[in-house]
Amino acid sequence: MGTLYDLAQEYKENMKPVEERIEELEDLLRKPLSAEKKRCIRHRLNVLHKMQLDNARTIREMENYYET
């Protein structure tokens, strides 16, 4: 196992599919869909954005762990 910085880089790499899915869902929202489908997509986006934010915070903590 490497350093916390190395682990942070792995976290970044593992977030790419989530970011791609966010883009796909945002593109899908621009299309004409029923209100129910749009509500479901917005809910999924909300969950993915929370994951993205939590991951970004974790990455920042790991990258800067030894600086404090």
Buried (B, 14 or more C-beta within 10 A) or exposed (E): EEEBEEBBBEBBEEBEEBEEBBEEBEEBEEEEEEEEEBEEBEEBBEEBEEBBEEBEEEBEEBBEEEEE
